[in-house]
Amino acid sequence: MDSVKRDAMRKAVRSFYGQAVTQGCGSAGCCQEAAPQLSSIMGYGADELTAVPAGANLGMGCGNPQAIAMLQPGEVVLDLGSGAGFDAFLAARQVGEHGRVIGVDMTPEMIERARANTAASGYRNVEFRLGEIESLPVDDNSVDVVISNCVINLSPDKKRVFAEAYRVLKPGGRLAIADIVATAELPEQVTQDAANFARCISGATPMADLGAMLQLAGFQEIRITKKRESADLIQAWQRNASLGNFILSATIEAEKPS
């Protein structure tokens, strides 16, 4: 993919999510205004849904990376595509006052909302940085855990994303990702609609290809697992049950060698 097409895709995604946070999502893919109901299907508990600042949960995502991250007090966590801060705030609760959470998002409107949520709620162990996940504004070997929720499928250069995640992780660090993956080739009418990339559909990558990308980046102990509630989630999320024949929600786990 040439740089012109990559830039056009990033611009489309940035515009889509900028409008989502400022104007509301309506029935747009990848997010619904009925955030609590959708988040429950993703695997979040009632206590998690009420623990974050108001306005942090926009209903965006396709799973719950917290469920597989096994976060520990004192750890440093990086959230790729942190949006309004939902997963970052949940992670901040788990790592405690001696831990730290960094959220990175390329959409200025999302960063503005996340920072406002931080200021209003008094969190002191979380910060949000404007940047692209293909070129992270994070130091080498500085992060214990990288989390992400339905974002890497939006990148036009996934190999670069995994290489950057590997770079910033400490030796022995780990990935805990929820994302959409492909199980079959999508129909042409779906892939030709540019909006479907921003809606987390046409950017999905087959499991085998994701595994190969992770190996190429240097990761070990790679596990890509279908989420049990995948069919229900995709139907509620995209309002199109037939998409379940082509994509599914999965967790992606991997480790950087010690």
C-alpha positions as CSV (number, residue, x, y, z in Angstrom):
1,M,0.0,0.0,0.0
2,D,1.5,3.4,-1.0
3,S,1.8,6.3,1.3
4,V,-0.9,8.3,-0.4
5,K,-3.5,5.6,0.2
6,R,-2.3,5.1,3.8
7,D,-2.6,8.8,4.6
8,A,-6.1,8.9,3.0
9,M,-7.2,5.9,5.2
10,R,-5.8,7.6,8.4
11,K,-7.6,10.8,7.5
12,A,-10.9,8.9,7.0
13,V,-10.6,7.2,10.4
14,R,-9.6,10.4,12.2
15,S,-12.6,12.2,10.7
16,F,-15.0,9.3,11.6
17,Y,-13.9,9.1,15.2
18,G,-13.6,12.9,15.6
19,Q,-17.3,13.2,14.6
20,A,-18.2,10.2,16.9
21,V,-16.9,12.0,20.0
22,T,-18.3,15.4,19.1
23,Q,-21.6,14.6,17.4
24,G,-22.5,11.2,18.8
25,C,-22.3,7.8,17.1
26,G,-25.9,7.1,16.2
27,S,-25.9,3.8,14.3
28,A,-22.4,4.1,13.0
29,G,-20.3,1.0,13.1
30,C,-17.7,0.5,15.9
31,C,-19.7,2.4,18.3
32,Q,-23.3,2.9,19.6
33,E,-24.8,5.5,21.9
34,A,-26.1,2.5,23.9
35,A,-22.6,2.2,25.4
36,P,-23.5,0.3,28.6
37,Q,-25.4,-2.4,26.9
38,L,-22.8,-2.9,24.2
39,S,-20.0,-2.9,26.7
40,S,-21.7,-5.6,28.7
41,I,-21.7,-7.8,25.7
42,M,-18.0,-7.1,25.2
43,G,-17.4,-8.6,28.7
44,Y,-17.2,-5.6,31.0
45,G,-18.8,-6.0,34.5
46,A,-21.3,-3.5,36.0
47,D,-18.6,-2.3,38.4
48,E,-16.3,-1.4,35.5
49,L,-19.0,0.5,33.7
50,T,-19.7,2.7,36.7
51,A,-16.1,3.2,37.7
52,V,-14.9,5.5,34.9
53,P,-15.5,9.2,34.5
54,A,-18.7,10.2,32.7
55,G,-18.1,10.5,29.0
56,A,-15.2,8.0,28.9
57,N,-17.2,5.0,27.6
58,L,-18.4,5.7,24.1
59,G,-19.3,2.1,23.4
60,M,-16.3,1.6,21.1
61,G,-14.6,-1.7,21.2
62,C,-15.0,-5.3,20.4
63,G,-14.0,-7.0,23.7
64,N,-12.4,-6.3,27.1
65,P,-8.6,-6.3,27.1
66,Q,-8.7,-5.9,30.9
67,A,-9.9,-9.5,31.1
68,I,-6.7,-10.9,29.7
69,A,-4.1,-8.2,30.7
70,M,-3.7,-9.5,34.3
71,L,-2.5,-6.0,35.3
72,Q,-0.5,-5.7,38.5
73,P,0.0,-2.8,40.9
74,G,3.0,-0.6,39.9
75,E,3.0,-1.6,36.2
76,V,3.2,0.8,33.3
77,V,0.5,0.3,30.7
78,L,0.1,1.7,27.2
79,D,-3.3,1.9,25.5
80,L,-3.2,2.0,21.7
81,G,-6.0,4.0,20.3
82,S,-7.2,5.1,23.8
83,G,-10.2,7.1,22.6
84,A,-12.0,9.0,25.4
85,G,-10.1,6.9,28.0
86,F,-12.4,4.1,29.0
87,D,-9.8,1.2,29.1
88,A,-7.1,3.6,30.2
89,F,-9.1,4.6,33.3
90,L,-9.9,1.0,34.1
91,A,-6.2,0.1,33.8
92,A,-5.3,3.0,36.1
93,R,-7.4,1.6,38.8
94,Q,-5.6,-1.7,38.6
95,V,-2.0,-0.5,38.5
96,G,-2.7,1.9,41.4
97,E,-0.9,5.0,42.5
98,H,2.5,3.5,41.9
99,G,1.6,2.5,38.4
100,R,1.1,4.5,35.3
101,V,-1.1,4.5,32.2
102,I,-0.4,6.2,28.9
103,G,-3.1,6.5,26.3
104,V,-2.2,7.3,22.6
105,D,-4.7,8.3,20.0
106,M,-4.4,10.1,16.7
107,T,-7.7,12.0,16.9
108,P,-7.4,15.4,18.6
109,E,-11.1,15.4,19.7
110,M,-10.6,12.1,21.5
111,I,-7.5,13.3,23.3
112,E,-9.3,16.5,24.3
113,R,-12.2,14.5,25.7
114,A,-9.8,12.1,27.5
115,R,-7.8,14.9,29.1
116,A,-11.0,16.6,30.2
117,N,-12.2,13.4,31.8
118,T,-8.8,13.1,33.6
119,A,-9.0,16.6,34.9
120,A,-12.6,16.3,36.1
121,S,-12.0,12.9,37.8
122,G,-8.7,13.7,39.5
123,Y,-6.7,10.7,38.1
124,R,-3.0,11.3,38.7
125,N,-1.5,8.1,37.2
126,V,-2.9,8.4,33.6
127,E,-2.0,10.7,30.7
128,F,-3.0,11.0,27.1
129,R,-0.7,11.7,24.1
130,L,-1.6,12.7,20.6
131,G,0.1,10.4,18.1
132,E,-0.2,7.5,15.7
133,I,0.2,3.9,16.8
134,E,2.5,3.3,13.9
135,S,4.9,5.8,15.4
136,L,4.4,5.8,19.1
137,P,5.5,8.9,21.2
138,V,6.8,6.5,23.9
139,D,10.3,5.5,24.9
140,D,12.0,2.2,24.2
141,N,11.7,-0.6,26.7
142,S,9.5,1.5,29.0
143,V,6.1,-0.3,29.2
144,D,5.1,-3.5,30.9
145,V,1.8,-4.1,29.1
146,V,0.3,-2.9,25.8
147,I,-3.5,-3.0,25.6
148,S,-5.8,-2.1,22.7
149,N,-9.5,-2.4,21.9
150,C,-10.7,-2.6,18.3
151,V,-8.0,-0.3,17.0
152,I,-5.2,-2.2,15.3
153,N,-7.6,-3.3,12.5
154,L,-7.9,0.4,11.7
155,S,-4.2,0.7,10.9
156,P,-3.1,0.6,7.2
157,D,0.3,-0.6,8.4
158,K,-0.2,-3.3,11.1
159,K,3.3,-4.7,10.8
160,R,4.6,-1.3,11.9
161,V,2.1,-1.2,14.8
162,F,3.4,-4.5,16.2
163,A,7.0,-3.5,15.6
164,E,6.3,-0.3,17.6
165,A,4.6,-2.2,20.4
166,Y,7.6,-4.5,20.6
167,R,10.0,-1.5,20.8
168,V,8.3,0.2,23.7
169,L,7.7,-3.0,25.7
170,K,10.2,-4.0,28.4
171,P,11.8,-7.4,28.1
172,G,9.2,-9.8,29.3
173,G,6.4,-7.3,28.6
174,R,3.2,-8.5,27.0
175,L,0.3,-7.7,24.6
176,A,-3.3,-7.9,25.7
177,I,-5.5,-6.9,22.7
178,A,-9.2,-7.2,21.7
179,D,-9.7,-6.8,18.0
180,I,-11.6,-7.8,14.9
181,V,-10.1,-10.5,12.7
182,A,-11.1,-12.0,9.4
183,T,-12.3,-15.5,8.9
184,A,-13.2,-15.3,5.2
185,E,-12.8,-12.9,2.3
186,L,-15.2,-10.0,2.6
187,P,-17.7,-9.4,-0.3
188,E,-16.6,-6.8,-2.8
189,Q,-19.5,-4.5,-2.0
190,V,-18.3,-4.3,1.6
191,T,-14.6,-3.7,0.9
192,Q,-15.4,-1.0,-1.8
193,D,-17.3,1.1,0.8
194,A,-14.5,3.3,2.3
195,A,-16.6,3.8,5.4
196,N,-16.4,0.1,6.3
197,F,-12.7,0.5,7.0
198,A,-13.4,3.1,9.7
199,R,-16.2,0.9,11.0
200,C,-13.7,-1.9,11.9
201,I,-14.9,-4.2,9.1
202,S,-12.7,-4.2,5.9
203,G,-9.4,-3.7,7.8
204,A,-9.7,-7.0,9.6
205,T,-6.8,-9.4,9.0
206,P,-6.9,-13.2,9.0
207,M,-5.7,-14.9,12.2
208,A,-2.8,-16.6,10.4
209,D,-1.5,-13.3,9.0
210,L,-1.7,-11.6,12.4
211,G,0.3,-14.4,13.9
212,A,2.9,-14.1,11.2
213,M,3.1,-10.3,11.8
214,L,3.6,-10.8,15.5
215,Q,6.3,-13.4,14.9
216,L,8.1,-11.0,12.5
217,A,8.1,-8.3,15.1
218,G,9.8,-10.7,17.6
219,F,6.9,-11.8,19.8
220,Q,6.6,-15.2,21.4
221,E,3.8,-17.2,23.1
222,I,1.3,-15.9,20.6
223,R,-2.3,-16.7,21.3
224,I,-5.3,-15.6,19.1
225,T,-8.6,-16.7,20.5
226,K,-12.2,-16.2,19.3
227,K,-14.3,-14.4,21.9
228,R,-17.2,-16.6,23.0
229,E,-19.7,-13.8,22.6
230,S,-18.4,-12.8,19.1
231,A,-21.6,-13.5,17.2
232,D,-23.8,-11.6,19.6
233,L,-21.4,-8.7,19.7
234,I,-21.1,-8.4,16.0
235,Q,-24.8,-8.5,15.5
236,A,-25.4,-5.9,18.1
237,W,-22.5,-3.8,17.1
238,Q,-22.9,-3.7,13.3
239,R,-26.6,-4.6,13.1
240,N,-25.7,-7.0,10.4
241,A,-25.7,-10.7,11.4
242,S,-24.3,-11.8,8.0
243,L,-20.9,-10.1,8.9
244,G,-20.4,-12.9,11.4
245,N,-19.6,-15.1,8.4
246,F,-16.6,-13.0,7.6
247,I,-15.2,-11.4,10.8
248,L,-15.1,-12.2,14.5
249,S,-14.0,-10.7,17.8
250,A,-10.8,-12.2,19.2
251,T,-8.3,-11.7,21.9
252,I,-4.6,-11.4,20.9
253,E,-1.9,-12.2,23.4
254,A,1.9,-12.3,23.0
255,E,5.0,-11.7,25.0
256,K,8.4,-10.0,24.3
257,P,11.2,-12.4,25.3
258,S,12.9,-11.6,28.6
